[in-house]
């Protein structure tokens, strides 16, 4: 049994420096740091994310004893926004079941923040500025650029991801060693991103990919262009995805429908579903400000800063040593 840390002393000191930089970055911009619960009565219904559940043994006043560890602080932060809290952020631990390996750990650190009245464009700029400031801690620089999801696939793979039929999308993935049984069109598009497109991103490039297919809206607004798009972006530092942002959906009824679709998908797969977050739906229905928000994987960023493919190298104790 190896009792020693999985990260070096230099990596631990770099994490402390990054945490300090993050707090100074947002303090200078007047963004309020908050803390929200790590466990709650509801969980994340996203079919592609597995949540940890635990049983509370004390008094619940009729509420369920089952509580869910958060996969992000998103729902609680949005409740604060609906209650009148302005620009805010949280830096803390989140938990995802089944995610352990070279680049994943069941518990990890997420930075999430919201900007009231902002569209995605200035939020992309701010996210890039934060990552560039972090890279400066280790003497690195990265150029910044942005491209739409549609243009990226047209340039790299030669087809329009918004309109191409399933056979075209699937054929572009020929040669990738994977069992394609049951994969949806969006699954194939994701596979092409991770296996055909991401690996070729230059190491010192910050690339923001924006305007995703409407079917990949998650909790983002849909803009009804000639071909509807989800107003979201993902930021890549080299081949690593480090951040994911949305122009946030403010419609409680629409959010409830999306949660129900998630539950139906889980049911069709024979998977249990966490309880739907009624508190969030009530907050959205009460009145939610026009805002954009982004989640950034702190451990992923540290991996890039340390130039390592192993998340264990930036954690005091990874899953195997916890």
NUDOKE-401039 format. One line per field, with one value per residue: residue number from 1; residue in three letters; x, y, z of N, C-alpha, C in turn. Coordinates in steps of 0.05 Angstrom, whole numbers, padded with zeros to 5 digits. Layout:
<rs>
nr (NUM|...) $
rest (ALA|...) $
n.x (X|...) $
n.y (Y|...) $
n.z (Z|...) $
ca.x (X|...) $
ca.y (Y|...) $
ca.z (Z|...) $
c.x (X|...) $
c.y (Y|...) $
c.z (Z|...) $
</rs>
This chain:
<rs>
nr (1|2|3|4|5|6|7|8|9|10|11|12|13|14|15|16|17|18|19|20|21|22|23|24|25|26|27|28|29|30|31|32|33|34|35|36|37|38|39|40|41|42|43|44|45|46|47|48|49|50|51|52|53|54|55|56|57|58|59|60|61|62|63|64|65|66|67|68|69|70|71|72|73|74|75|76|77|78|79|80|81|82|83|84|85|86|87|88|89|90|91|92|93|94|95|96|97|98|99|100|101|102|103|104|105|106|107|108|109|110|111|112|113|114|115|116|117|118|119|120|121|122|123|124|125|126|127|128|129|130|131|132|133|134|135|136|137|138|139|140|141|142|143|144|145|146|147|148|149|150|151|152|153|154|155|156|157|158|159|160|161|162|163|164|165|166|167|168|169|170|171|172|173|174|175|176|177|178|179|180|181|182|183|184|185|186|187|188|189|190|191|192|193|194|195|196|197|198|199|200|201|202|203|204|205|206|207|208|209|210|211|212|213|214|215|216|217|218|219|220|221|222|223|224|225|226|227|228|229|230|231|232|233|234|235|236|237|238|239|240|241|242|243|244|245|246|247|248|249|250|251|252|253|254|255|256|257|258|259|260|261|262|263|264|265|266|267|268|269|270|271|272|273|274|275|276|277|278|279|280|281|282|283|284|285|286|287|288|289|290|291|292|293|294|295|296|297|298|299|300|301|302|303|304|305|306|307|308|309|310|311|312|313|314|315|316|317|318|319|320|321|322) $
rest (UNK|UNK|UNK|UNK|UNK|UNK|UNK|UNK|UNK|UNK|UNK|UNK|UNK|UNK|UNK|UNK|UNK|UNK|UNK|UNK|UNK|UNK|UNK|UNK|UNK|UNK|UNK|UNK|UNK|UNK|UNK|UNK|UNK|UNK|UNK|UNK|UNK|UNK|UNK|UNK|UNK|UNK|UNK|UNK|UNK|UNK|UNK|UNK|UNK|UNK|UNK|UNK|UNK|UNK|UNK|UNK|UNK|UNK|UNK|UNK|UNK|UNK|UNK|UNK|UNK|UNK|UNK|UNK|UNK|UNK|UNK|UNK|UNK|UNK|UNK|UNK|UNK|UNK|UNK|UNK|UNK|UNK|UNK|UNK|UNK|UNK|UNK|UNK|UNK|UNK|UNK|UNK|UNK|UNK|UNK|UNK|UNK|UNK|UNK|UNK|UNK|UNK|UNK|UNK|UNK|UNK|UNK|UNK|UNK|UNK|UNK|UNK|UNK|UNK|UNK|UNK|UNK|UNK|UNK|UNK|UNK|UNK|UNK|UNK|UNK|UNK|UNK|UNK|UNK|UNK|UNK|UNK|UNK|UNK|UNK|UNK|UNK|UNK|UNK|UNK|UNK|UNK|UNK|UNK|UNK|UNK|UNK|UNK|UNK|UNK|UNK|UNK|UNK|UNK|UNK|UNK|UNK|UNK|UNK|UNK|UNK|UNK|UNK|UNK|UNK|UNK|UNK|UNK|UNK|UNK|UNK|UNK|UNK|UNK|UNK|UNK|UNK|UNK|UNK|UNK|UNK|UNK|UNK|UNK|UNK|UNK|UNK|UNK|UNK|UNK|UNK|UNK|UNK|UNK|UNK|UNK|UNK|UNK|UNK|UNK|UNK|UNK|UNK|UNK|UNK|UNK|UNK|UNK|UNK|UNK|UNK|UNK|UNK|UNK|UNK|UNK|UNK|UNK|UNK|UNK|UNK|UNK|UNK|UNK|UNK|UNK|UNK|UNK|UNK|UNK|UNK|UNK|UNK|UNK|UNK|UNK|UNK|UNK|UNK|UNK|UNK|UNK|UNK|UNK|UNK|UNK|UNK|UNK|UNK|UNK|UNK|UNK|UNK|UNK|UNK|UNK|UNK|UNK|UNK|UNK|UNK|UNK|UNK|UNK|UNK|UNK|UNK|UNK|UNK|UNK|UNK|UNK|UNK|UNK|UNK|UNK|UNK|UNK|UNK|UNK|UNK|UNK|UNK|UNK|UNK|UNK|UNK|UNK|UNK|UNK|UNK|UNK|UNK|UNK|UNK|UNK|UNK|UNK|UNK|UNK|UNK|UNK|UNK|UNK|UNK|UNK|UNK|UNK|UNK|UNK|UNK|UNK|UNK|UNK|UNK|UNK|UNK|UNK|UNK|UNK|UNK|UNK) $
n.x (00017|00013|00025|00039|00034|00002|00014|00069|00109|00117|00073|00031|00041|00034|-00021|-00041|-00024|-00053|-00106|-00104|-00095|-00143|-00181|-00164|-00169|-00225|-00241|-00219|-00253|-00302|-00335|-00373|-00352|-00382|-00410|-00440|-00487|-00458|-00486|-00552|-00625|-00639|-00613|-00567|-00597|-00576|-00565|-00515|-00482|-00464|-00488|-00468|-00502|-00526|-00547|-00582|-00583|-00609|-00660|-00709|-00757|-00799|-00779|-00742|-00693|-00651|-00596|-00560|-00495|-00466|-00456|-00439|-00438|-00481|-00539|-00551|-00524|-00553|-00602|-00587|-00577|-00629|-00651|-00631|-00577|-00519|-00468|-00429|-00387|-00362|-00313|-00297|-00305|-00331|-00370|-00370|-00396|-00365|-00325|-00263|-00194|-00140|-00147|-00189|-00223|-00262|-00277|-00267|-00241|-00280|-00289|-00339|-00376|-00419|-00445|-00485|-00529|-00494|-00474|-00450|-00402|-00369|-00361|-00331|-00285|-00269|-00261|-00218|-00180|-00172|-00151|-00104|-00077|-00069|-00034|00010|00033|00066|00100|00081|00048|-00012|-00044|-00107|-00168|-00230|-00285|-00343|-00383|-00404|-00372|-00323|-00328|-00340|-00292|-00253|-00273|-00305|-00361|-00428|-00446|-00495|-00534|-00523|-00537|-00547|-00516|-00474|-00448|-00434|-00401|-00357|-00331|-00307|-00261|-00249|-00240|-00292|-00351|-00408|-00461|-00525|-00510|-00526|-00539|-00516|-00480|-00443|-00424|-00397|-00359|-00328|-00307|-00274|-00239|-00223|-00217|-00202|-00150|-00114|-00110|-00069|-00018|-00008|-00054|-00114|-00177|-00241|-00301|-00364|-00437|-00470|-00502|-00573|-00595|-00558|-00565|-00567|-00567|-00572|-00594|-00634|-00622|-00662|-00644|-00639|-00623|-00631|-00591|-00554|-00538|-00480|-00413|-00349|-00285|-00220|-00156|-00102|-00108|-00141|-00205|-00225|-00264|-00335|-00389|-00452|-00504|-00551|-00610|-00673|-00724|-00770|-00810|-00793|-00744|-00762|-00785|-00739|-00713|-00749|-00744|-00691|-00699|-00732|-00697|-00659|-00691|-00704|-00655|-00651|-00631|-00626|-00655|-00636|-00673|-00713|-00695|-00734|-00730|-00696|-00728|-00771|-00744|-00729|-00779|-00797|-00768|-00714|-00651|-00625|-00569|-00501|-00461|-00405|-00368|-00306|-00255|-00212|-00172|-00161|-00140|-00095|-00068|-00054|-00021|00020|00036|00021|-00010|-00037|-00084|-00074|-00025|-00034|-00064|-00070|-00080|-00099|-00155|-00140|-00107|-00136) $
n.y (-00024|00043|00099|00150|00217|00226|00267|00313|00355|00404|00406|00408|00458|00489|00483|00510|00562|00571|00570|00615|00654|00650|00668|00721|00740|00741|00773|00822|00835|00842|00797|00755|00708|00647|00593|00531|00476|00409|00363|00343|00342|00330|00309|00306|00298|00287|00241|00223|00228|00202|00200|00202|00172|00176|00154|00188|00186|00214|00260|00279|00303|00281|00285|00253|00204|00194|00226|00267|00272|00329|00340|00384|00454|00479|00481|00501|00550|00576|00582|00620|00663|00672|00690|00740|00749|00775|00774|00716|00664|00596|00556|00492|00423|00370|00312|00251|00190|00129|00151|00143|00141|00151|00205|00220|00229|00207|00247|00315|00382|00438|00500|00547|00599|00657|00708|00763|00789|00782|00760|00702|00717|00758|00727|00684|00712|00727|00677|00658|00697|00684|00632|00643|00675|00637|00601|00634|00629|00586|00602|00598|00612|00621|00624|00654|00634|00627|00587|00566|00509|00485|00504|00483|00427|00425|00445|00409|00357|00357|00356|00381|00387|00399|00387|00340|00271|00211|00168|00194|00220|00176|00146|00179|00166|00118|00066|00079|00044|00019|-00003|00009|00001|00023|00076|00146|00199|00246|00222|00200|00246|00268|00229|00236|00286|00275|00236|00248|00303|00335|00313|00337|00391|00447|00450|00499|00530|00564|00547|00566|00534|00545|00553|00502|00440|00441|00397|00385|00417|00416|00454|00502|00560|00558|00583|00606|00603|00596|00543|00517|00530|00512|00557|00555|00541|00508|00506|00494|00476|00464|00395|00386|00391|00444|00478|00493|00528|00564|00604|00617|00578|00604|00591|00560|00521|00498|00478|00439|00403|00386|00360|00318|00291|00273|00237|00200|00180|00155|00116|00085|00063|00030|00051|00080|00143|00205|00246|00297|00366|00403|00451|00482|00488|00517|00563|00582|00592|00631|00675|00689|00717|00744|00713|00688|00629|00590|00530|00507|00459|00451|00414|00392|00438|00445|00398|00410|00454|00430|00396|00342|00278|00252|00253|00241|00263|00315|00314|00311|00262|00211|00171|00117|00121|00146) $
n.z (00000|-00019|00015|00005|-00024|-00089|-00121|-00135|-00092|-00116|-00151|-00115|-00092|-00137|-00146|-00102|-00114|-00161|-00141|-00109|-00149|-00178|-00142|-00133|-00185|-00193|-00150|-00164|-00205|-00182|-00172|-00134|-00085|-00067|-00026|-00034|-00021|-00019|-00020|-00036|-00041|-00092|-00157|-00213|-00274|-00324|-00375|-00387|-00344|-00282|-00216|-00147|-00093|-00025|00040|00089|00160|00199|00223|00176|00168|00137|00086|00033|00051|00019|-00009|-00056|-00082|-00108|-00178|-00202|-00181|-00203|-00201|-00150|-00151|-00190|-00164|-00126|-00160|-00179|-00133|-00128|-00121|-00150|-00200|-00190|-00162|-00152|-00122|-00116|-00092|-00132|-00152|-00188|-00207|-00226|-00257|-00264|-00276|-00322|-00336|-00305|-00242|-00187|-00150|-00158|-00174|-00187|-00220|-00223|-00253|-00259|-00301|-00299|-00347|-00389|-00454|-00491|-00517|-00488|-00442|-00461|-00473|-00421|-00397|-00427|-00413|-00359|-00362|-00391|-00354|-00315|-00342|-00346|-00296|-00300|-00339|-00391|-00454|-00493|-00554|-00574|-00603|-00640|-00663|-00698|-00682|-00727|-00770|-00755|-00761|-00815|-00837|-00817|-00826|-00870|-00875|-00860|-00795|-00775|-00811|-00838|-00855|-00814|-00834|-00861|-00819|-00788|-00823|-00826|-00781|-00790|-00779|-00727|-00669|-00640|-00609|-00641|-00629|-00612|-00609|-00614|-00661|-00640|-00605|-00642|-00665|-00621|-00614|-00660|-00649|-00604|-00624|-00676|-00684|-00636|-00621|-00656|-00643|-00633|-00582|-00555|-00562|-00549|-00560|-00573|-00583|-00609|-00611|-00614|-00638|-00633|-00608|-00570|-00526|-00470|-00412|-00437|-00475|-00534|-00597|-00649|-00707|-00779|-00780|-00719|-00661|-00603|-00552|-00531|-00509|-00515|-00487|-00508|-00489|-00523|-00537|-00495|-00465|-00426|-00406|-00403|-00427|-00421|-00450|-00408|-00398|-00382|-00375|-00337|-00348|-00397|-00379|-00343|-00380|-00406|-00365|-00357|-00406|-00400|-00358|-00383|-00422|-00389|-00366|-00411|-00420|-00377|-00330|-00265|-00241|-00214|-00166|-00194|-00194|-00159|-00131|-00163|-00209|-00188|-00174|-00225|-00247|-00213|-00230|-00269|-00281|-00343|-00364|-00369|-00360|-00337|-00330|-00305|-00308|-00257|-00245|-00295|-00320|-00289|-00303|-00356|-00346|-00319|-00358|-00362|-00375|-00335|-00285|-00232|-00221|-00206|-00161|-00090|-00067|-00107|-00132|-00124|-00080|-00041) $
ca.x (00000|00029|00011|00049|00017|00005|00025|00094|00106|00114|00045|00014|00045|00022|-00050|-00046|-00020|-00076|-00129|-00101|-00099|-00172|-00196|-00155|-00180|-00253|-00243|-00214|-00276|-00326|-00351|-00375|-00348|-00403|-00408|-00467|-00486|-00446|-00506|-00579|-00648|-00641|-00587|-00564|-00611|-00562|-00561|-00486|-00468|-00473|-00485|-00466|-00523|-00521|-00571|-00580|-00595|-00622|-00687|-00713|-00784|-00815|-00765|-00727|-00667|-00631|-00585|-00543|-00472|-00468|-00437|-00430|-00454|-00498|-00567|-00552|-00516|-00576|-00622|-00577|-00582|-00658|-00657|-00621|-00548|-00509|-00446|-00419|-00372|-00356|-00290|-00300|-00305|-00355|-00368|-00383|-00393|-00356|-00305|-00236|-00175|-00117|-00155|-00213|-00223|-00290|-00280|-00248|-00246|-00292|-00294|-00362|-00384|-00441|-00445|-00512|-00531|-00473|-00477|-00427|-00377|-00352|-00354|-00309|-00261|-00261|-00250|-00192|-00162|-00166|-00133|-00078|-00064|-00060|-00011|00033|00045|00087|00116|00070|00029|-00029|-00060|-00136|-00184|-00256|-00297|-00369|-00384|-00410|-00349|-00302|-00333|-00337|-00264|-00237|-00284|-00317|-00391|-00442|-00456|-00522|-00554|-00515|-00552|-00532|-00496|-00451|-00434|-00422|-00380|-00333|-00318|-00297|-00234|-00247|-00246|-00312|-00377|-00427|-00489|-00541|-00501|-00543|-00525|-00499|-00457|-00424|-00410|-00379|-00337|-00311|-00293|-00253|-00220|-00214|-00213|-00187|-00122|-00098|-00109|-00042|-00014|-00009|-00077|-00139|-00197|-00269|-00320|-00389|-00461|-00472|-00528|-00595|-00599|-00538|-00569|-00563|-00582|-00567|-00616|-00633|-00627|-00676|-00635|-00650|-00618|-00629|-00566|-00552|-00519|-00461|-00386|-00329|-00258|-00199|-00127|-00091|-00128|-00157|-00227|-00221|-00287|-00360|-00405|-00479|-00523|-00568|-00638|-00687|-00752|-00775|-00826|-00775|-00725|-00776|-00788|-00713|-00708|-00766|-00731|-00669|-00709|-00742|-00674|-00648|-00710|-00701|-00630|-00652|-00615|-00641|-00652|-00638|-00697|-00711|-00691|-00758|-00722|-00687|-00751|-00786|-00728|-00731|-00806|-00799|-00756|-00686|-00639|-00611|-00541|-00485|-00444|-00385|-00354|-00279|-00243|-00187|-00152|-00154|-00123|-00069|-00055|-00042|00000|00042|00042|00019|-00036|-00047|-00096|-00062|-00002|-00041|-00081|-00055|-00085|-00119|-00175|-00127|-00094|-00153) $
ca.y (00000|00067|00119|00177|00232|00219|00292|00322|00379|00426|00406|00418|00487|00502|00484|00532|00587|00574|00577|00644|00670|00650|00686|00748|00747|00748|00795|00847|00840|00845|00773|00745|00679|00635|00565|00519|00448|00388|00342|00355|00324|00323|00305|00313|00278|00283|00212|00216|00234|00186|00213|00186|00175|00167|00154|00203|00171|00231|00270|00291|00315|00271|00285|00228|00200|00193|00252|00264|00289|00346|00336|00412|00471|00495|00485|00519|00577|00588|00590|00645|00684|00678|00704|00767|00750|00783|00758|00699|00640|00577|00539|00470|00395|00358|00283|00236|00162|00114|00165|00140|00132|00168|00234|00225|00221|00209|00274|00334|00410|00453|00528|00554|00626|00668|00737|00772|00808|00776|00739|00684|00729|00768|00705|00670|00729|00726|00651|00657|00713|00669|00610|00654|00683|00612|00591|00651|00619|00567|00613|00591|00629|00607|00642|00649|00636|00615|00577|00553|00479|00478|00510|00465|00401|00428|00448|00385|00331|00359|00355|00399|00370|00407|00377|00314|00248|00194|00152|00211|00224|00150|00139|00195|00153|00091|00061|00082|00018|00023|-00016|00031|-00007|00040|00104|00165|00218|00263|00205|00198|00272|00270|00210|00249|00307|00265|00219|00258|00332|00345|00306|00354|00418|00454|00450|00526|00544|00564|00547|00565|00524|00555|00547|00472|00431|00446|00372|00384|00442|00413|00475|00526|00570|00551|00606|00595|00611|00578|00518|00524|00523|00516|00578|00544|00539|00493|00517|00473|00483|00442|00375|00382|00409|00455|00494|00489|00551|00567|00626|00600|00575|00618|00582|00537|00500|00485|00463|00415|00385|00374|00340|00294|00276|00259|00214|00180|00167|00137|00094|00068|00048|00014|00064|00097|00171|00221|00262|00323|00388|00420|00477|00497|00495|00538|00588|00592|00602|00656|00697|00684|00738|00737|00711|00666|00617|00571|00512|00502|00438|00460|00393|00391|00460|00439|00378|00424|00471|00412|00381|00313|00267|00237|00271|00234|00279|00341|00310|00303|00233|00203|00152|00093|00126|00161) $
ca.z (00000|-00021|00031|-00001|-00044|-00117|-00134|-00124|-00076|-00135|-00161|-00093|-00090|-00161|-00142|-00083|-00129|-00179|-00125|-00102|-00173|-00185|-00123|-00139|-00211|-00190|-00131|-00180|-00223|-00167|-00173|-00106|-00080|-00050|-00021|-00035|-00011|-00035|-00023|-00037|-00045|-00121|-00170|-00241|-00291|-00349|-00379|-00391|-00319|-00260|-00191|-00123|-00074|00002|00057|00114|00181|00218|00218|00149|00168|00115|00060|00027|00064|-00002|-00017|-00079|-00083|-00132|-00201|-00205|-00163|-00221|-00193|-00126|-00159|-00204|-00144|-00115|-00180|-00180|-00108|-00129|-00120|-00176|-00210|-00168|-00170|-00131|-00127|-00097|-00100|-00144|-00151|-00209|-00203|-00249|-00273|-00252|-00296|-00327|-00337|-00289|-00214|-00178|-00139|-00171|-00167|-00209|-00217|-00239|-00248|-00275|-00306|-00305|-00369|-00408|-00474|-00490|-00527|-00466|-00424|-00474|-00469|-00393|-00392|-00440|-00397|-00335|-00369|-00398|-00329|-00302|-00357|-00340|-00272|-00307|-00360|-00417|-00468|-00512|-00571|-00571|-00628|-00636|-00687|-00693|-00684|-00755|-00787|-00747|-00774|-00845|-00844|-00810|-00835|-00897|-00876|-00842|-00773|-00768|-00830|-00850|-00845|-00796|-00848|-00867|-00794|-00779|-00841|-00819|-00758|-00798|-00770|-00698|-00656|-00619|-00614|-00646|-00624|-00595|-00609|-00628|-00679|-00623|-00596|-00664|-00668|-00598|-00620|-00680|-00636|-00586|-00637|-00702|-00684|-00613|-00619|-00673|-00634|-00624|-00553|-00544|-00573|-00534|-00581|-00564|-00602|-00600|-00627|-00617|-00647|-00613|-00593|-00549|-00512|-00441|-00398|-00452|-00491|-00563|-00615|-00671|-00733|-00800|-00767|-00691|-00648|-00574|-00546|-00512|-00520|-00501|-00490|-00509|-00487|-00538|-00541|-00470|-00459|-00399|-00396|-00418|-00419|-00432|-00446|-00391|-00402|-00360|-00376|-00319|-00361|-00416|-00364|-00333|-00402|-00412|-00344|-00362|-00428|-00388|-00342|-00402|-00434|-00369|-00363|-00434|-00417|-00353|-00310|-00246|-00245|-00189|-00165|-00208|-00175|-00158|-00122|-00186|-00226|-00174|-00177|-00253|-00250|-00198|-00246|-00271|-00297|-00367|-00356|-00380|-00340|-00347|-00311|-00313|-00293|-00247|-00247|-00323|-00325|-00276|-00319|-00378|-00336|-00312|-00382|-00356|-00382|-00312|-00264|-00207|-00218|-00195|-00138|-00067|-00066|-00127|-00123|-00115|-00055|-00023) $
c.x (00018|00014|00019|00031|00023|00017|00051|00089|00103|00086|00026|00016|00033|-00009|-00057|-00044|-00043|-00101|-00128|-00106|-00129|-00187|-00189|-00167|-00209|-00258|-00239|-00237|-00303|-00345|-00350|-00370|-00370|-00396|-00436|-00464|-00472|-00466|-00533|-00600|-00651|-00614|-00588|-00577|-00597|-00556|-00532|-00469|-00481|-00468|-00482|-00491|-00515|-00547|-00565|-00595|-00611|-00650|-00689|-00740|-00800|-00801|-00750|-00701|-00645|-00622|-00565|-00519|-00472|-00447|-00427|-00447|-00476|-00525|-00569|-00544|-00539|-00598|-00613|-00582|-00611|-00666|-00646|-00591|-00538|-00487|-00433|-00404|-00369|-00332|-00291|-00301|-00332|-00349|-00383|-00376|-00382|-00334|-00278|-00218|-00153|-00124|-00179|-00209|-00252|-00297|-00259|-00257|-00258|-00295|-00318|-00370|-00405|-00439|-00472|-00511|-00510|-00483|-00452|-00401|-00359|-00344|-00331|-00283|-00251|-00249|-00222|-00172|-00154|-00146|-00105|-00063|-00054|-00035|00014|00047|00068|00103|00107|00051|00012|-00044|-00089|-00149|-00211|-00268|-00324|-00366|-00387|-00385|-00326|-00304|-00330|-00308|-00248|-00247|-00299|-00347|-00403|-00455|-00485|-00543|-00547|-00531|-00534|-00510|-00471|-00434|-00420|-00399|-00354|-00318|-00307|-00268|-00229|-00256|-00266|-00337|-00398|-00456|-00502|-00532|-00520|-00526|-00506|-00475|-00435|-00409|-00390|-00354|-00317|-00295|-00269|-00231|-00209|-00205|-00195|-00157|-00103|-00096|-00081|-00040|-00017|-00031|-00100|-00161|-00225|-00287|-00348|-00412|-00463|-00499|-00549|-00600|-00579|-00540|-00563|-00580|-00578|-00593|-00612|-00639|-00639|-00668|-00648|-00646|-00613|-00602|-00569|-00531|-00501|-00433|-00370|-00302|-00238|-00172|-00112|-00113|-00146|-00180|-00225|-00246|-00311|-00379|-00432|-00489|-00547|-00598|-00652|-00716|-00756|-00790|-00809|-00755|-00737|-00779|-00761|-00706|-00724|-00754|-00707|-00678|-00719|-00719|-00661|-00665|-00707|-00675|-00629|-00636|-00633|-00636|-00654|-00664|-00692|-00711|-00714|-00751|-00712|-00710|-00767|-00771|-00730|-00759|-00811|-00788|-00726|-00673|-00626|-00581|-00527|-00467|-00426|-00373|-00327|-00267|-00215|-00165|-00143|-00134|-00095|-00054|-00041|-00019|00025|00051|00043|-00008|-00050|-00058|-00084|-00038|-00008|-00060|-00064|-00056|-00106|-00136|-00162|-00114|-00111|-00162) $
c.y (00025|00090|00148|00191|00223|00243|00299|00347|00404|00428|00416|00448|00502|00504|00507|00559|00592|00582|00606|00662|00672|00670|00715|00758|00756|00771|00822|00854|00842|00822|00760|00715|00670|00605|00554|00489|00429|00364|00354|00334|00315|00321|00313|00291|00272|00253|00204|00221|00217|00199|00193|00192|00165|00169|00169|00189|00188|00240|00285|00305|00307|00271|00258|00227|00200|00221|00246|00283|00304|00338|00363|00429|00486|00501|00504|00547|00591|00597|00616|00668|00692|00694|00732|00770|00757|00764|00742|00676|00622|00561|00516|00443|00387|00328|00270|00207|00149|00127|00164|00128|00152|00198|00240|00215|00225|00235|00292|00362|00424|00483|00535|00583|00636|00698|00746|00793|00803|00756|00721|00698|00740|00747|00688|00685|00727|00698|00648|00673|00699|00647|00621|00664|00659|00601|00608|00643|00600|00576|00605|00612|00612|00628|00634|00652|00623|00607|00564|00523|00471|00481|00491|00438|00403|00430|00422|00359|00332|00355|00374|00383|00377|00394|00349|00291|00230|00178|00168|00214|00198|00142|00154|00183|00125|00089|00065|00056|00022|00007|00006|00024|00012|00069|00122|00182|00236|00247|00203|00224|00276|00252|00222|00271|00296|00249|00230|00287|00341|00338|00324|00383|00425|00458|00478|00543|00541|00567|00545|00556|00531|00548|00517|00465|00434|00421|00369|00408|00440|00435|00502|00535|00560|00577|00596|00609|00593|00549|00525|00514|00528|00536|00569|00544|00519|00504|00495|00487|00460|00421|00371|00402|00418|00470|00490|00511|00552|00596|00612|00601|00588|00609|00557|00515|00484|00468|00437|00395|00371|00354|00315|00278|00261|00234|00192|00165|00147|00112|00074|00052|00030|00025|00080|00126|00186|00237|00288|00346|00407|00448|00494|00506|00517|00564|00600|00604|00628|00680|00694|00705|00728|00736|00688|00655|00596|00555|00505|00480|00446|00439|00390|00414|00456|00418|00391|00441|00454|00394|00351|00303|00253|00256|00265|00253|00307|00339|00301|00272|00226|00181|00126|00096|00140|00143) $
c.z (00000|-00007|00022|-00022|-00072|-00132|-00120|-00107|-00094|-00146|-00140|-00090|-00113|-00157|-00123|-00097|-00148|-00164|-00117|-00126|-00180|-00167|-00128|-00165|-00208|-00170|-00146|-00198|-00209|-00168|-00145|-00104|-00061|-00046|-00020|-00027|-00031|-00038|-00021|-00042|-00074|-00133|-00199|-00258|-00317|-00353|-00382|-00366|-00297|-00234|-00168|-00105|-00046|00018|00083|00136|00201|00210|00191|00147|00143|00088|00057|00042|00044|-00010|-00039|-00077|-00109|-00153|-00210|-00186|-00179|-00210|-00169|-00134|-00174|-00185|-00131|-00135|-00181|-00155|-00107|-00126|-00148|-00185|-00186|-00179|-00146|-00140|-00107|-00109|-00112|-00147|-00175|-00207|-00229|-00266|-00258|-00273|-00299|-00325|-00319|-00260|-00204|-00164|-00151|-00165|-00192|-00201|-00234|-00232|-00267|-00277|-00315|-00327|-00391|-00429|-00473|-00499|-00505|-00446|-00435|-00469|-00440|-00386|-00403|-00423|-00372|-00341|-00377|-00374|-00314|-00316|-00351|-00314|-00277|-00332|-00388|-00428|-00486|-00528|-00570|-00598|-00622|-00663|-00680|-00696|-00713|-00772|-00780|-00761|-00804|-00852|-00839|-00822|-00861|-00898|-00855|-00820|-00765|-00786|-00842|-00838|-00828|-00810|-00853|-00841|-00785|-00797|-00836|-00796|-00765|-00790|-00741|-00685|-00634|-00628|-00617|-00640|-00604|-00594|-00625|-00646|-00663|-00612|-00617|-00667|-00645|-00603|-00640|-00668|-00620|-00601|-00663|-00701|-00661|-00614|-00636|-00665|-00624|-00594|-00541|-00557|-00554|-00555|-00568|-00587|-00592|-00620|-00634|-00629|-00625|-00597|-00571|-00531|-00482|-00426|-00412|-00468|-00520|-00578|-00641|-00697|-00754|-00792|-00737|-00679|-00618|-00568|-00523|-00525|-00503|-00507|-00488|-00506|-00499|-00541|-00516|-00469|-00430|-00388|-00415|-00408|-00434|-00430|-00433|-00397|-00377|-00358|-00359|-00332|-00381|-00401|-00353|-00355|-00408|-00390|-00349|-00386|-00418|-00374|-00361|-00415|-00414|-00366|-00386|-00433|-00392|-00330|-00290|-00251|-00218|-00190|-00180|-00188|-00176|-00148|-00145|-00204|-00214|-00177|-00205|-00257|-00235|-00214|-00246|-00289|-00323|-00360|-00371|-00358|-00352|-00324|-00322|-00296|-00283|-00249|-00276|-00330|-00313|-00292|-00343|-00369|-00329|-00335|-00376|-00365|-00358|-00290|-00237|-00200|-00206|-00171|-00114|-00064|-00087|-00116|-00112|-00088|-00034|00001) $
</rs>
